[in-house]
């Protein structure tokens, strides 16, 4: 009984991850969200669903950045700068990045 | 005479070793700092790569 309960929880967690990944990809390709120079996602065209997604992803990113900063003895802002460079480089053509306060299609 | 020669020699040798130590100390410390900084940069860069991998929910 307990084992199946655990399995269900794990399966549910996996499914919710994949749903989130798809909607983040969708939001990017529909031009609703983009990468900012701070290392976090920005909202281009907001809705309650998009805002919630961005908030969720950004808080998870921040937790990871903080963990990385602590582990390597550097500041959070140093990690954020490195992360921003990385996300800009990884952003696919057709998706948006924010340069000098303006949204630009890559 | 022999004693004095030994003494002078000892002073010369010790003076030389001291000079060498002082001169080599600084560059080594600086090089080490640069190396550590670079290593951390590479390490964090790699971990960010993993964080933003294709199947990641965060990118």
Backbone of each chain as nested JSON, in Angstrom:
{
  "chains": [
    {"id": "A", "residues": [
      {"number": 1, "name": "UNK", "atoms": {"N": [0.85, -1.204, 0.0], "CA": [0.0, 0.0, 0.0], "C": [0.884, 1.252, 0.0]}},
      {"number": 2, "name": "UNK", "atoms": {"N": [1.847, 1.221, 0.923], "CA": [2.736, 2.375, 1.041], "C": [3.606, 2.547, -0.192]}},
      {"number": 3, "name": "UNK", "atoms": {"N": [4.067, 1.406, -0.74], "CA": [4.955, 1.438, -1.912], "C": [4.217, 2.014, -3.118]}},
      {"number": 4, "name": "UNK", "atoms": {"N": [2.965, 1.598, -3.297], "CA": [2.213, 2.085, -4.464], "C": [1.906, 3.572, -4.329]}},
      {"number": 5, "name": "UNK", "atoms": {"N": [1.692, 3.981, -3.093], "CA": [1.439, 5.399, -2.829], "C": [2.662, 6.232, -3.236]}},
      {"number": 6, "name": "UNK", "atoms": {"N": [3.835, 5.706, -2.851], "CA": [5.094, 6.37, -3.168], "C": [5.284, 6.457, -4.679]}},
      {"number": 7, "name": "UNK", "atoms": {"N": [4.964, 5.341, -5.34], "CA": [5.116, 5.262, -6.798], "C": [4.21, 6.286, -7.481]}},
      {"number": 8, "name": "UNK", "atoms": {"N": [2.982, 6.389, -6.989], "CA": [2.033, 7.349, -7.548], "C": [2.564, 8.773, -7.399]}},
      {"number": 9, "name": "UNK", "atoms": {"N": [3.125, 9.05, -6.223], "CA": [3.67, 10.39, -5.959], "C": [4.807, 10.703, -6.923]}},
      {"number": 10, "name": "UNK", "atoms": {"N": [5.702, 9.716, -7.099], "CA": [6.837, 9.901, -8.006], "C": [6.343, 10.125, -9.437]}},
      {"number": 11, "name": "UNK", "atoms": {"N": [5.377, 9.306, -9.855], "CA": [4.825, 9.427, -11.208], "C": [4.186, 10.805, -11.399]}},
      {"number": 12, "name": "UNK", "atoms": {"N": [3.444, 11.226, -10.379], "CA": [2.775, 12.533, -10.456], "C": [3.814, 13.648, -10.563]}},
      {"number": 13, "name": "UNK", "atoms": {"N": [4.885, 13.518, -9.788], "CA": [5.949, 14.527, -9.809], "C": [6.59, 14.595, -11.19]}},
      {"number": 14, "name": "UNK", "atoms": {"N": [6.872, 13.429, -11.772], "CA": [7.47, 13.364, -13.106], "C": [6.557, 14.038, -14.123]}},
      {"number": 15, "name": "UNK", "atoms": {"N": [5.254, 13.715, -14.041], "CA": [4.304, 14.27, -15.007], "C": [4.211, 15.782, -14.88]}},
      {"number": 16, "name": "UNK", "atoms": {"N": [4.186, 16.266, -13.641], "CA": [4.048, 17.708, -13.456], "C": [5.287, 18.427, -14.002]}},
      {"number": 17, "name": "UNK", "atoms": {"N": [6.478, 17.776, -13.879], "CA": [7.698, 18.358, -14.437], "C": [7.573, 18.499, -15.95]}},
      {"number": 18, "name": "UNK", "atoms": {"N": [7.119, 17.411, -16.601], "CA": [7.061, 17.437, -18.057], "C": [6.025, 18.456, -18.544]}},
      {"number": 19, "name": "UNK", "atoms": {"N": [4.933, 18.577, -17.809], "CA": [3.909, 19.561, -18.184], "C": [4.5, 20.968, -18.092]}},
      {"number": 20, "name": "UNK", "atoms": {"N": [5.274, 21.197, -17.002], "CA": [5.89, 22.499, -16.799], "C": [6.886, 22.798, -17.924]}},
      {"number": 21, "name": "UNK", "atoms": {"N": [7.694, 21.778, -18.309], "CA": [8.699, 21.955, -19.347], "C": [8.039, 22.318, -20.666]}},
      {"number": 22, "name": "UNK", "atoms": {"N": [6.936, 21.641, -20.98], "CA": [6.237, 21.922, -22.233], "C": [5.671, 23.349, -22.213]}},
      {"number": 23, "name": "UNK", "atoms": {"N": [5.063, 23.708, -21.112], "CA": [4.459, 25.036, -21.089], "C": [5.519, 26.139, -21.105]}},
      {"number": 24, "name": "UNK", "atoms": {"N": [6.708, 25.865, -20.513], "CA": [7.781, 26.861, -20.587], "C": [8.266, 27.003, -22.026]}},
      {"number": 25, "name": "UNK", "atoms": {"N": [8.442, 25.87, -22.697], "CA": [8.824, 25.905, -24.118], "C": [7.76, 26.626, -24.945]}},
      {"number": 26, "name": "UNK", "atoms": {"N": [6.484, 26.295, -24.663], "CA": [5.385, 26.94, -25.392], "C": [5.4, 28.449, -25.166]}},
      {"number": 27, "name": "UNK", "atoms": {"N": [5.559, 28.821, -23.896], "CA": [5.555, 30.245, -23.563], "C": [6.687, 30.982, -24.288]}},
      {"number": 28, "name": "UNK", "atoms": {"N": [7.839, 30.304, -24.418], "CA": [8.974, 30.909, -25.12], "C": [8.683, 31.056, -26.61]}},
      {"number": 29, "name": "UNK", "atoms": {"N": [8.184, 29.967, -27.236], "CA": [7.991, 30.027, -28.686], "C": [6.807, 30.911, -29.062]}},
      {"number": 30, "name": "UNK", "atoms": {"N": [5.87, 31.1, -28.106], "CA": [4.757, 32.016, -28.402], "C": [5.118, 33.471, -28.083]}},
      {"number": 31, "name": "UNK", "atoms": {"N": [6.348, 33.673, -27.618], "CA": [6.802, 35.037, -27.326], "C": [6.182, 35.636, -26.086]}},
      {"number": 32, "name": "UNK", "atoms": {"N": [5.789, 34.797, -25.138], "CA": [5.174, 35.287, -23.895], "C": [6.227, 35.589, -22.83]}},
      {"number": 33, "name": "UNK", "atoms": {"N": [7.33, 34.824, -22.878], "CA": [8.409, 35.032, -21.906], "C": [9.754, 35.05, -22.636]}},
      {"number": 34, "name": "UNK", "atoms": {"N": [10.773, 35.598, -21.957], "CA": [12.121, 35.62, -22.522], "C": [13.157, 35.684, -21.411]}},
      {"number": 35, "name": "UNK", "atoms": {"N": [14.429, 35.611, -21.836], "CA": [15.521, 35.65, -20.863], "C": [15.984, 37.09, -20.65]}},
      {"number": 36, "name": "UNK", "atoms": {"N": [16.229, 37.448, -19.39], "CA": [16.729, 38.784, -19.086], "C": [18.213, 38.723, -18.718]}},
      {"number": 37, "name": "UNK", "atoms": {"N": [18.851, 39.898, -18.643], "CA": [20.29, 39.977, -18.359], "C": [20.603, 39.743, -16.883]}},
      {"number": 38, "name": "UNK", "atoms": {"N": [19.58, 39.441, -16.081], "CA": [19.803, 39.194, -14.657], "C": [19.909, 37.707, -14.34]}},
      {"number": 39, "name": "UNK", "atoms": {"N": [19.728, 36.865, -15.388], "CA": [19.788, 35.421, -15.158], "C": [18.441, 34.811, -14.839]}},
      {"number": 40, "name": "UNK", "atoms": {"N": [17.382, 35.631, -14.962], "CA": [16.037, 35.125, -14.682], "C": [15.119, 35.347, -15.886]}},
      {"number": 41, "name": "UNK", "atoms": {"N": [13.971, 34.641, -15.857], "CA": [12.98, 34.807, -16.921], "C": [12.25, 36.131, -16.732]}},
      {"number": 42, "name": "UNK", "atoms": {"N": [11.815, 36.728, -17.837], "CA": [10.992, 37.92, -17.781], "C": [9.685, 37.686, -18.525]}},
      {"number": 43, "name": "UNK", "atoms": {"N": [8.631, 38.373, -18.087], "CA": [7.327, 38.257, -18.741], "C": [7.233, 39.291, -19.856]}},
      {"number": 44, "name": "UNK", "atoms": {"N": [6.875, 38.859, -21.059], "CA": [6.663, 39.785, -22.171], "C": [5.174, 40.099, -22.284]}},
      {"number": 45, "name": "UNK", "atoms": {"N": [4.374, 39.024, -22.328], "CA": [2.918, 39.189, -22.368], "C": [2.334, 38.372, -21.224]}},
      {"number": 46, "name": "UNK", "atoms": {"N": [1.877, 39.052, -20.22], "CA": [1.469, 38.377, -18.989], "C": [0.055, 37.833, -19.004]}},
      {"number": 47, "name": "UNK", "atoms": {"N": [-0.114, 36.733, -18.287], "CA": [-1.43, 36.217, -17.927], "C": [-1.201, 35.509, -16.596]}},
      {"number": 48, "name": "UNK", "atoms": {"N": [-2.269, 35.161, -15.908], "CA": [-2.057, 34.558, -14.59], "C": [-1.233, 33.272, -14.713]}},
      {"number": 49, "name": "UNK", "atoms": {"N": [-1.478, 32.549, -15.805], "CA": [-0.765, 31.289, -16.009], "C": [0.731, 31.539, -16.272]}},
      {"number": 50, "name": "UNK", "atoms": {"N": [1.001, 32.496, -17.161], "CA": [2.393, 32.817, -17.518], "C": [3.135, 33.383, -16.309]}},
      {"number": 51, "name": "UNK", "atoms": {"N": [2.465, 34.315, -15.597], "CA": [3.11, 34.919, -14.437], "C": [3.485, 33.869, -13.394]}},
      {"number": 52, "name": "UNK", "atoms": {"N": [2.574, 32.914, -13.207], "CA": [2.815, 31.867, -12.218], "C": [3.999, 31.004, -12.644]}},
      {"number": 53, "name": "UNK", "atoms": {"N": [4.038, 30.675, -13.923], "CA": [5.133, 29.863, -14.464], "C": [6.475, 30.552, -14.256]}},
      {"number": 54, "name": "UNK", "atoms": {"N": [6.525, 31.834, -14.626], "CA": [7.776, 32.597, -14.523], "C": [8.234, 32.688, -13.064]}},
      {"number": 55, "name": "UNK", "atoms": {"N": [7.262, 32.969, -12.195], "CA": [7.576, 33.093, -10.772], "C": [8.152, 31.796, -10.226]}},
      {"number": 56, "name": "UNK", "atoms": {"N": [7.54, 30.709, -10.632], "CA": [7.947, 29.391, -10.153], "C": [9.357, 29.045, -10.64]}},
      {"number": 57, "name": "UNK", "atoms": {"N": [9.584, 29.237, -11.941], "CA": [10.896, 28.916, -12.523], "C": [11.977, 29.802, -11.9]}},
      {"number": 58, "name": "UNK", "atoms": {"N": [11.664, 31.093, -11.74], "CA": [12.665, 32.013, -11.204], "C": [13.029, 31.695, -9.753]}},
      {"number": 59, "name": "UNK", "atoms": {"N": [12.044, 31.282, -8.962], "CA": [12.377, 30.983, -7.568], "C": [13.215, 29.71, -7.49]}},
      {"number": 60, "name": "UNK", "atoms": {"N": [12.954, 28.768, -8.394], "CA": [13.78, 27.552, -8.432], "C": [15.19, 27.884, -8.91]}},
      {"number": 61, "name": "UNK", "atoms": {"N": [15.28, 28.781, -9.895], "CA": [16.604, 29.197, -10.373], "C": [17.382, 29.865, -9.25]}},
      {"number": 62, "name": "UNK", "atoms": {"N": [16.716, 30.772, -8.54], "CA": [17.399, 31.512, -7.48], "C": [17.93, 30.565, -6.412]}},
      {"number": 63, "name": "UNK", "atoms": {"N": [17.125, 29.569, -6.064], "CA": [17.574, 28.598, -5.061], "C": [18.835, 27.885, -5.537]}},
      {"number": 64, "name": "UNK", "atoms": {"N": [18.854, 27.525, -6.827], "CA": [20.021, 26.842, -7.396], "C": [21.234, 27.764, -7.443]}},
      {"number": 65, "name": "UNK", "atoms": {"N": [21.0, 29.02, -7.826], "CA": [22.097, 29.99, -7.897], "C": [22.723, 30.179, -6.507]}},
      {"number": 66, "name": "UNK", "atoms": {"N": [21.833, 30.3, -5.504], "CA": [22.315, 30.514, -4.138], "C": [23.157, 29.326, -3.673]}},
      {"number": 67, "name": "UNK", "atoms": {"N": [22.687, 28.145, -4.025], "CA": [23.392, 26.915, -3.667], "C": [24.773, 26.897, -4.33]}},
      {"number": 68, "name": "UNK", "atoms": {"N": [24.819, 27.259, -5.603], "CA": [26.084, 27.292, -6.351], "C": [27.038, 28.327, -5.761]}},
      {"number": 69, "name": "UNK", "atoms": {"N": [26.495, 29.495, -5.404], "CA": [27.326, 30.567, -4.852], "C": [27.953, 30.132, -3.533]}},
      {"number": 70, "name": "UNK", "atoms": {"N": [27.143, 29.526, -2.695], "CA": [27.604, 29.088, -1.377], "C": [28.679, 28.01, -1.518]}},
      {"number": 71, "name": "UNK", "atoms": {"N": [28.416, 27.059, -2.4], "CA": [29.324, 25.928, -2.586], "C": [30.695, 26.382, -3.081]}},
      {"number": 72, "name": "UNK", "atoms": {"N": [30.726, 27.431, -3.909], "CA": [31.988, 27.855, -4.514], "C": [32.57, 29.115, -3.885]}},
      {"number": 73, "name": "UNK", "atoms": {"N": [31.927, 29.61, -2.829], "CA": [32.455, 30.767, -2.119], "C": [32.46, 32.049, -2.931]}},
      {"number": 74, "name": "UNK", "atoms": {"N": [31.456, 32.228, -3.797], "CA": [31.323, 33.485, -4.535], "C": [29.937, 34.069, -4.258]}},
      {"number": 75, "name": "UNK", "atoms": {"N": [29.699, 35.294, -4.729], "CA": [28.433, 35.949, -4.39], "C": [27.32, 35.527, -5.347]}},
      {"number": 76, "name": "UNK", "atoms": {"N": [26.084, 35.725, -4.889], "CA": [24.914, 35.376, -5.699], "C": [24.926, 36.148, -7.018]}},
      {"number": 77, "name": "UNK", "atoms": {"N": [25.304, 37.433, -6.956], "CA": [25.268, 38.242, -8.179], "C": [26.3, 37.754, -9.206]}},
      {"number": 78, "name": "UNK", "atoms": {"N": [27.426, 37.222, -8.72], "CA": [28.421, 36.67, -9.642], "C": [27.85, 35.47, -10.391]}},
      {"number": 79, "name": "UNK", "atoms": {"N": [27.114, 34.617, -9.659], "CA": [26.49, 33.455, -10.294], "C": [25.423, 33.917, -11.281]}},
      {"number": 80, "name": "UNK", "atoms": {"N": [24.653, 34.945, -10.893], "CA": [23.576, 35.444, -11.761], "C": [24.124, 35.967, -13.092]}},
      {"number": 81, "name": "UNK", "atoms": {"N": [25.261, 36.668, -13.017], "CA": [25.877, 37.187, -14.243], "C": [26.295, 36.04, -15.161]}},
      {"number": 82, "name": "UNK", "atoms": {"N": [26.936, 35.036, -14.556], "CA": [27.358, 33.878, -15.351], "C": [26.151, 33.156, -15.937]}},
      {"number": 83, "name": "UNK", "atoms": {"N": [25.081, 33.05, -15.144], "CA": [23.861, 32.37, -15.603], "C": [23.216, 33.135, -16.751]}},
      {"number": 84, "name": "UNK", "atoms": {"N": [23.205, 34.47, -16.653], "CA": [22.607, 35.3, -17.701], "C": [23.337, 35.086, -19.028]}},
      {"number": 85, "name": "UNK", "atoms": {"N": [24.672, 35.062, -18.96], "CA": [25.458, 34.823, -20.175], "C": [25.084, 33.481, -20.781]}},
      {"number": 86, "name": "UNK", "atoms": {"N": [24.938, 32.497, -19.901], "CA": [24.62, 31.143, -20.348], "C": [23.236, 31.082, -21.001]}},
      {"number": 87, "name": "UNK", "atoms": {"N": [22.247, 31.692, -20.366], "CA": [20.883, 31.62, -20.908], "C": [20.78, 32.373, -22.241]}},
      {"number": 88, "name": "UNK", "atoms": {"N": [21.498, 33.482, -22.361], "CA": [21.491, 34.22, -23.634], "C": [22.091, 33.346, -24.736]}},
      {"number": 89, "name": "UNK", "atoms": {"N": [23.196, 32.69, -24.412], "CA": [23.868, 31.855, -25.406], "C": [22.997, 30.674, -25.804]}},
      {"number": 90, "name": "UNK", "atoms": {"N": [22.22, 30.174, -24.836], "CA": [21.431, 28.959, -25.099], "C": [20.06, 29.254, -25.696]}},
      {"number": 91, "name": "UNK", "atoms": {"N": [19.649, 30.488, -25.665], "CA": [18.331, 30.835, -26.2], "C": [18.265, 30.531, -27.704]}},
      {"number": 92, "name": "UNK", "atoms": {"N": [17.221, 29.808, -28.088], "CA": [17.081, 29.385, -29.478], "C": [16.66, 30.552, -30.365]}},
      {"number": 93, "name": "UNK", "atoms": {"N": [17.04, 30.527, -31.643], "CA": [16.595, 31.571, -32.568], "C": [15.062, 31.639, -32.608]}},
      {"number": 94, "name": "UNK", "atoms": {"N": [14.531, 32.855, -32.609], "CA": [13.079, 33.011, -32.604], "C": [12.526, 33.258, -31.208]}},
      {"number": 95, "name": "UNK", "atoms": {"N": [13.328, 32.933, -30.179], "CA": [12.923, 33.215, -28.798], "C": [13.478, 34.583, -28.395]}},
      {"number": 96, "name": "UNK", "atoms": {"N": [12.955, 35.1, -27.27], "CA": [13.284, 36.489, -26.914], "C": [14.322, 36.625, -25.799]}},
      {"number": 97, "name": "UNK", "atoms": {"N": [15.17, 37.66, -25.951], "CA": [16.073, 38.065, -24.868], "C": [15.921, 39.571, -24.665]}},
      {"number": 98, "name": "UNK", "atoms": {"N": [16.127, 40.014, -23.417], "CA": [15.97, 41.437, -23.114], "C": [17.335, 42.112, -23.105]}},
      {"number": 99, "name": "UNK", "atoms": {"N": [17.562, 43.0, -24.073], "CA": [18.836, 43.712, -24.189], "C": [18.583, 45.204, -23.988]}},
      {"number": 100, "name": "UNK", "atoms": {"N": [19.271, 45.804, -23.015], "CA": [19.122, 47.235, -22.7], "C": [17.654, 47.623, -22.5]}},
      {"number": 101, "name": "UNK", "atoms": {"N": [16.914, 46.776, -21.791], "CA": [15.523, 47.09, -21.458], "C": [14.524, 46.837, -22.571]}},
      {"number": 102, "name": "UNK", "atoms": {"N": [15.007, 46.32, -23.715], "CA": [14.098, 46.059, -24.838], "C": [14.105, 44.572, -25.195]}},
      {"number": 103, "name": "UNK", "atoms": {"N": [12.919, 44.074, -25.513], "CA": [12.825, 42.675, -25.93], "C": [13.26, 42.529, -27.379]}},
      {"number": 104, "name": "UNK", "atoms": {"N": [14.198, 41.614, -27.602], "CA": [14.739, 41.404, -28.935], "C": [14.579, 39.94, -29.313]}},
      {"number": 105, "name": "UNK", "atoms": {"N": [14.106, 39.715, -30.553], "CA": [13.983, 38.347, -31.044], "C": [15.339, 37.871, -31.522]}},
      {"number": 106, "name": "UNK", "atoms": {"N": [15.763, 36.741, -30.979], "CA": [17.109, 36.259, -31.325], "C": [17.113, 35.576, -32.685]}}
    ]},
    {"id": "B", "residues": [
      {"number": 1, "name": "UNK", "atoms": {"N": [92.503, 31.732, 10.206], "CA": [92.249, 32.031, 8.786], "C": [91.148, 31.137, 8.227]}},
      {"number": 2, "name": "UNK", "atoms": {"N": [91.291, 29.801, 8.466], "CA": [90.284, 28.844, 8.004], "C": [88.914, 29.138, 8.605]}},
      {"number": 3, "name": "UNK", "atoms": {"N": [88.94, 29.482, 9.88], "CA": [87.697, 29.783, 10.6], "C": [86.975, 30.954, 9.971]}},
      {"number": 4, "name": "UNK", "atoms": {"N": [87.771, 31.979, 9.68], "CA": [87.16, 33.189, 9.117], "C": [86.555, 32.914, 7.734]}},
      {"number": 5, "name": "UNK", "atoms": {"N": [87.288, 32.118, 6.97], "CA": [86.785, 31.771, 5.629], "C": [85.456, 31.029, 5.728]}},
      {"number": 6, "name": "UNK", "atoms": {"N": [85.407, 30.066, 6.65], "CA": [84.171, 29.302, 6.844], "C": [83.024, 30.224, 7.241]}},
      {"number": 7, "name": "UNK", "atoms": {"N": [83.334, 31.147, 8.143], "CA": [82.311, 32.074, 8.642], "C": [81.775, 32.948, 7.506]}},
      {"number": 8, "name": "UNK", "atoms": {"N": [82.704, 33.49, 6.72], "CA": [82.316, 34.346, 5.602], "C": [81.474, 33.55, 4.605]}},
      {"number": 9, "name": "UNK", "atoms": {"N": [81.897, 32.33, 4.346], "CA": [81.178, 31.464, 3.409], "C": [79.747, 31.191, 3.904]}},
      {"number": 10, "name": "UNK", "atoms": {"N": [79.66, 30.891, 5.197], "CA": [78.348, 30.596, 5.786], "C": [77.423, 31.8, 5.671]}},
      {"number": 11, "name": "UNK", "atoms": {"N": [77.966, 32.97, 5.951], "CA": [77.17, 34.196, 5.888], "C": [76.697, 34.433, 4.445]}},
      {"number": 12, "name": "UNK", "atoms": {"N": [77.619, 34.236, 3.509], "CA": [77.284, 34.438, 2.098], "C": [76.168, 33.492, 1.655]}},
      {"number": 13, "name": "UNK", "atoms": {"N": [76.322, 32.232, 2.006], "CA": [75.336, 31.216, 1.586], "C": [73.968, 31.525, 2.185]}},
      {"number": 14, "name": "UNK", "atoms": {"N": [73.952, 31.831, 3.485], "CA": [72.658, 32.085, 4.125], "C": [72.014, 33.34, 3.548]}},
      {"number": 15, "name": "UNK", "atoms": {"N": [72.851, 34.329, 3.242], "CA": [72.311, 35.557, 2.658], "C": [71.674, 35.262, 1.306]}},
      {"number": 16, "name": "UNK", "atoms": {"N": [72.351, 34.433, 0.535], "CA": [71.83, 34.089, -0.781], "C": [70.498, 33.375, -0.681]}},
      {"number": 17, "name": "UNK", "atoms": {"N": [70.435, 32.359, 0.185], "CA": [69.181, 31.612, 0.291], "C": [68.041, 32.526, 0.698]}},
      {"number": 18, "name": "UNK", "atoms": {"N": [68.313, 33.449, 1.609], "CA": [67.255, 34.359, 2.054], "C": [66.727, 35.181, 0.893]}},
      {"number": 19, "name": "UNK", "atoms": {"N": [67.647, 35.681, 0.092], "CA": [67.267, 36.544, -1.011], "C": [66.375, 35.781, -2.0]}},
      {"number": 20, "name": "UNK", "atoms": {"N": [66.788, 34.554, -2.296], "CA": [66.032, 33.737, -3.25], "C": [64.613, 33.497, -2.741]}},
      {"number": 21, "name": "UNK", "atoms": {"N": [64.48, 33.19, -1.446], "CA": [63.152, 32.906, -0.89], "C": [62.213, 34.106, -1.034]}},
      {"number": 22, "name": "UNK", "atoms": {"N": [62.727, 35.281, -0.706], "CA": [61.892, 36.483, -0.757], "C": [61.428, 36.74, -2.195]}},
      {"number": 23, "name": "UNK", "atoms": {"N": [62.314, 36.538, -3.135], "CA": [61.963, 36.855, -4.518], "C": [60.943, 35.894, -5.128]}},
      {"number": 24, "name": "UNK", "atoms": {"N": [60.998, 34.626, -4.712], "CA": [60.091, 33.659, -5.335], "C": [58.72, 33.608, -4.662]}},
      {"number": 25, "name": "UNK", "atoms": {"N": [58.624, 34.166, -3.462], "CA": [57.379, 34.008, -2.705], "C": [56.185, 34.681, -3.396]}},
      {"number": 26, "name": "UNK", "atoms": {"N": [56.341, 35.919, -3.812], "CA": [55.188, 36.682, -4.298], "C": [54.547, 36.154, -5.582]}},
      {"number": 27, "name": "UNK", "atoms": {"N": [55.325, 35.944, -6.646], "CA": [54.695, 35.465, -7.886], "C": [53.927, 34.159, -7.709]}},
      {"number": 28, "name": "UNK", "atoms": {"N": [54.449, 33.274, -6.868], "CA": [53.766, 31.992, -6.661], "C": [52.375, 32.21, -6.063]}},
      {"number": 29, "name": "UNK", "atoms": {"N": [52.276, 33.096, -5.062], "CA": [50.988, 33.366, -4.422], "C": [49.996, 33.924, -5.443]}},
      {"number": 30, "name": "UNK", "atoms": {"N": [50.438, 34.855, -6.251], "CA": [49.555, 35.48, -7.233], "C": [49.046, 34.441, -8.239]}},
      {"number": 31, "name": "UNK", "atoms": {"N": [49.96, 33.617, -8.727], "CA": [49.559, 32.584, -9.683], "C": [48.507, 31.646, -9.106]}},
      {"number": 32, "name": "UNK", "atoms": {"N": [48.673, 31.298, -7.844], "CA": [47.716, 30.402, -7.194], "C": [46.331, 31.028, -7.154]}},
      {"number": 33, "name": "UNK", "atoms": {"N": [46.271, 32.31, -6.805], "CA": [44.976, 32.984, -6.728], "C": [44.252, 32.976, -8.069]}},
      {"number": 34, "name": "UNK", "atoms": {"N": [44.989, 33.265, -9.114], "CA": [44.398, 33.287, -10.453], "C": [43.861, 31.914, -10.813]}},
      {"number": 35, "name": "UNK", "atoms": {"N": [44.64, 30.895, -10.462], "CA": [44.248, 29.53, -10.805], "C": [42.943, 29.126, -10.11]}},
      {"number": 36, "name": "UNK", "atoms": {"N": [42.84, 29.433, -8.822], "CA": [41.632, 29.08, -8.068], "C": [40.424, 29.789, -8.66]}},
      {"number": 37, "name": "UNK", "atoms": {"N": [40.587, 31.078, -8.949], "CA": [39.496, 31.859, -9.507], "C": [39.009, 31.24, -10.821]}},
      {"number": 38, "name": "UNK", "atoms": {"N": [39.972, 30.884, -11.661], "CA": [39.632, 30.295, -12.958], "C": [38.934, 28.95, -12.776]}},
      {"number": 39, "name": "UNK", "atoms": {"N": [39.427, 28.165, -11.832], "CA": [38.831, 26.847, -11.6], "C": [37.376, 26.969, -11.163]}},
      {"number": 40, "name": "UNK", "atoms": {"N": [37.106, 27.925, -10.278], "CA": [35.727, 28.129, -9.808], "C": [34.837, 28.544, -10.971]}},
      {"number": 41, "name": "UNK", "atoms": {"N": [35.356, 29.428, -11.794], "CA": [34.607, 29.902, -12.956], "C": [34.204, 28.733, -13.857]}},
      {"number": 42, "name": "UNK", "atoms": {"N": [35.175, 27.88, -14.124], "CA": [34.916, 26.718, -14.991], "C": [33.912, 25.782, -14.334]}},
      {"number": 43, "name": "UNK", "atoms": {"N": [34.061, 25.602, -13.021], "CA": [33.182, 24.685, -12.289], "C": [31.738, 25.188, -12.298]}},
      {"number": 44, "name": "UNK", "atoms": {"N": [31.569, 26.472, -11.981], "CA": [30.221, 27.058, -11.948], "C": [29.617, 27.032, -13.356]}},
      {"number": 45, "name": "UNK", "atoms": {"N": [30.442, 27.321, -14.338], "CA": [29.981, 27.309, -15.73], "C": [29.429, 25.94, -16.11]}},
      {"number": 46, "name": "UNK", "atoms": {"N": [30.127, 24.904, -15.708], "CA": [29.702, 23.542, -16.027], "C": [28.399, 23.192, -15.293]}},
      {"number": 47, "name": "UNK", "atoms": {"N": [28.307, 23.61, -14.039], "CA": [27.095, 23.299, -13.276], "C": [25.887, 24.056, -13.823]}},
      {"number": 48, "name": "UNK", "atoms": {"N": [26.117, 25.266, -14.348], "CA": [25.024, 26.016, -14.973], "C": [24.589, 25.318, -16.263]}},
      {"number": 49, "name": "UNK", "atoms": {"N": [25.553, 24.728, -16.954], "CA": [25.235, 23.96, -18.159], "C": [24.285, 22.817, -17.814]}},
      {"number": 50, "name": "UNK", "atoms": {"N": [24.609, 22.131, -16.728], "CA": [23.748, 21.031, -16.282], "C": [22.373, 21.563, -15.878]}},
      {"number": 51, "name": "UNK", "atoms": {"N": [22.375, 22.707, -15.212], "CA": [21.115, 23.304, -14.73], "C": [20.198, 23.676, -15.897]}},
      {"number": 52, "name": "UNK", "atoms": {"N": [20.806, 24.167, -16.985], "CA": [20.015, 24.6, -18.148], "C": [20.072, 23.575, -19.283]}},
      {"number": 53, "name": "UNK", "atoms": {"N": [20.208, 22.299, -18.944], "CA": [20.252, 21.276, -19.992], "C": [18.897, 21.189, -20.701]}},
      {"number": 54, "name": "UNK", "atoms": {"N": [18.89, 20.498, -21.816], "CA": [17.701, 20.481, -22.679], "C": [16.453, 19.936, -21.985]}},
      {"number": 55, "name": "UNK", "atoms": {"N": [16.637, 18.94, -21.112], "CA": [15.462, 18.372, -20.447], "C": [15.186, 19.055, -19.108]}},
      {"number": 56, "name": "UNK", "atoms": {"N": [15.832, 20.21, -18.9], "CA": [15.645, 20.914, -17.631], "C": [14.309, 21.641, -17.606]}},
      {"number": 57, "name": "UNK", "atoms": {"N": [13.7, 21.686, -16.413], "CA": [12.437, 22.408, -16.249], "C": [12.683, 23.897, -16.027]}},
      {"number": 58, "name": "UNK", "atoms": {"N": [13.972, 24.266, -15.882], "CA": [14.279, 25.653, -15.534], "C": [14.694, 26.492, -16.735]}},
      {"number": 59, "name": "UNK", "atoms": {"N": [14.812, 25.848, -17.888], "CA": [15.192, 26.616, -19.078], "C": [14.335, 26.22, -20.263]}}
    ]}
  ]
}
